[in-house]
Amino acid sequence: MSEDRPARVQGAIETPCIQVCVVDRASRLCTGCLRSIDEIAAWTRMSPEDRRRVMAELPARRDRLPPPALS
């Protein structure tokens, strides 16, 4: 994870969740944690190695989201 998005630990499971649960329709990624719905649903059943693999991929996914809307 990047320094601006540190992984948090909820209980004993490391997670990138930042409590901003909004799924982008086009990319099907959560705009908060950048995980797919399938990854979010399976997270507690994944091995620590699989969770670390997904977390390593998250920074590169930001490019798949549209730029934030300007106010």
C-alpha positions as YAML, in Angstrom:
chain: A
units: angstrom
residues:
- id: 1
  name: MET
  ca: [0.00, 0.00, 0.00]
- id: 2
  name: SER
  ca: [1.13, 3.52, -0.51]
- id: 3
  name: GLU
  ca: [2.06, 5.77, 2.36]
- id: 4
  name: ASP
  ca: [-1.12, 7.82, 1.94]
- id: 5
  name: ARG
  ca: [-3.31, 4.71, 2.23]
- id: 6
  name: PRO
  ca: [-1.89, 2.57, 5.03]
- id: 7
  name: ALA
  ca: [-3.42, -0.84, 5.58]
- id: 8
  name: ARG
  ca: [-5.55, -1.01, 8.68]
- id: 9
  name: VAL
  ca: [-6.03, -4.00, 10.89]
- id: 10
  name: GLN
  ca: [-9.56, -4.95, 11.92]
- id: 11
  name: GLY
  ca: [-9.29, -7.71, 14.46]
- id: 12
  name: ALA
  ca: [-6.58, -10.03, 13.18]
- id: 13
  name: ILE
  ca: [-7.20, -9.44, 9.48]
- id: 14
  name: GLU
  ca: [-5.27, -6.76, 7.63]
- id: 15
  name: THR
  ca: [-7.53, -4.78, 5.31]
- id: 16
  name: PRO
  ca: [-7.33, -1.76, 3.01]
- id: 17
  name: CYS
  ca: [-10.92, -0.77, 3.89]
- id: 18
  name: ILE
  ca: [-11.29, 2.92, 4.74]
- id: 19
  name: GLN
  ca: [-15.07, 2.81, 5.34]
- id: 20
  name: VAL
  ca: [-15.87, 4.54, 2.02]
- id: 21
  name: CYS
  ca: [-17.93, 1.87, 0.32]
- id: 22
  name: VAL
  ca: [-18.95, 3.14, -3.11]
- id: 23
  name: VAL
  ca: [-18.58, 0.94, -6.17]
- id: 24
  name: ASP
  ca: [-17.70, 2.56, -9.48]
- id: 25
  name: ARG
  ca: [-20.02, 1.08, -12.12]
- id: 26
  name: ALA
  ca: [-17.51, 1.09, -14.97]
- id: 27
  name: SER
  ca: [-14.55, -0.47, -13.18]
- id: 28
  name: ARG
  ca: [-16.60, -2.37, -10.57]
- id: 29
  name: LEU
  ca: [-14.04, -1.33, -7.94]
- id: 30
  name: CYS
  ca: [-14.74, 0.20, -4.55]
- id: 31
  name: THR
  ca: [-13.63, 3.83, -4.72]
- id: 32
  name: GLY
  ca: [-12.48, 3.64, -1.09]
- id: 33
  name: CYS
  ca: [-10.31, 0.52, -0.98]
- id: 34
  name: LEU
  ca: [-9.98, -0.28, -4.72]
- id: 35
  name: ARG
  ca: [-11.02, -3.91, -4.24]
- id: 36
  name: SER
  ca: [-13.59, -5.64, -6.43]
- id: 37
  name: ILE
  ca: [-16.92, -6.74, -4.97]
- id: 38
  name: ASP
  ca: [-15.76, -10.37, -5.25]
- id: 39
  name: GLU
  ca: [-12.57, -9.58, -3.33]
- id: 40
  name: ILE
  ca: [-14.49, -7.73, -0.63]
- id: 41
  name: ALA
  ca: [-16.94, -10.61, -0.24]
- id: 42
  name: ALA
  ca: [-14.17, -13.24, -0.03]
- id: 43
  name: TRP
  ca: [-11.74, -11.18, 2.08]
- id: 44
  name: THR
  ca: [-12.28, -12.97, 5.41]
- id: 45
  name: ARG
  ca: [-11.92, -16.37, 3.73]
- id: 46
  name: MET
  ca: [-8.71, -15.48, 1.85]
- id: 47
  name: SER
  ca: [-5.35, -16.61, 3.11]
- id: 48
  name: PRO
  ca: [-3.04, -13.90, 4.44]
- id: 49
  name: GLU
  ca: [-0.86, -14.44, 1.35]
- id: 50
  name: ASP
  ca: [-3.81, -13.90, -1.00]
- id: 51
  name: ARG
  ca: [-4.84, -10.75, 0.88]
- id: 52
  name: ARG
  ca: [-1.27, -9.40, 0.64]
- id: 53
  name: ARG
  ca: [-1.21, -10.16, -3.10]
- id: 54
  name: VAL
  ca: [-4.44, -8.22, -3.64]
- id: 55
  name: MET
  ca: [-3.20, -5.34, -1.47]
- id: 56
  name: ALA
  ca: [0.00, -5.14, -3.54]
- id: 57
  name: GLU
  ca: [-2.13, -4.73, -6.69]
- id: 58
  name: LEU
  ca: [-4.35, -1.95, -5.30]
- id: 59
  name: PRO
  ca: [-2.20, 1.14, -6.07]
- id: 60
  name: ALA
  ca: [-2.14, 0.27, -9.79]
- id: 61
  name: ARG
  ca: [-5.95, 0.05, -9.85]
- id: 62
  name: ARG
  ca: [-6.44, 3.75, -9.11]
- id: 63
  name: ASP
  ca: [-5.93, 4.44, -12.85]
- id: 64
  name: ARG
  ca: [-9.04, 2.38, -13.58]
- id: 65
  name: LEU
  ca: [-11.26, 4.86, -11.72]
- id: 66
  name: PRO
  ca: [-12.53, 8.08, -13.27]
- id: 67
  name: PRO
  ca: [-11.01, 11.28, -11.90]
- id: 68
  name: PRO
  ca: [-12.92, 12.80, -8.97]
- id: 69
  name: ALA
  ca: [-15.59, 15.30, -9.94]
- id: 70
  name: LEU
  ca: [-14.70, 18.94, -9.36]
- id: 71
  name: SER
  ca: [-17.03, 20.89, -7.10]
...
